[in-house]
Amino acid sequence: MLAIGYWLLAIGYWLLAIGYWLLAIGYWLLAIGYWLLALCCQGYIS
């Protein structure tokens, strides 16, 4: 029973780590998107 608990805990930490990675990637894509939008608005990209 204890082994199952440790497995679930390990899986939980993995999912949490993956979630943080996806969140970080999401913020990066958002930042790049805003940067490209700013360049478009300033006329650097037609």
ABEGO torsion letter per residue (X at the ends): XAAAAAAAAAAAAAAAAAAAAAAAAAAAAAAAAAAAAAAAAAGABX
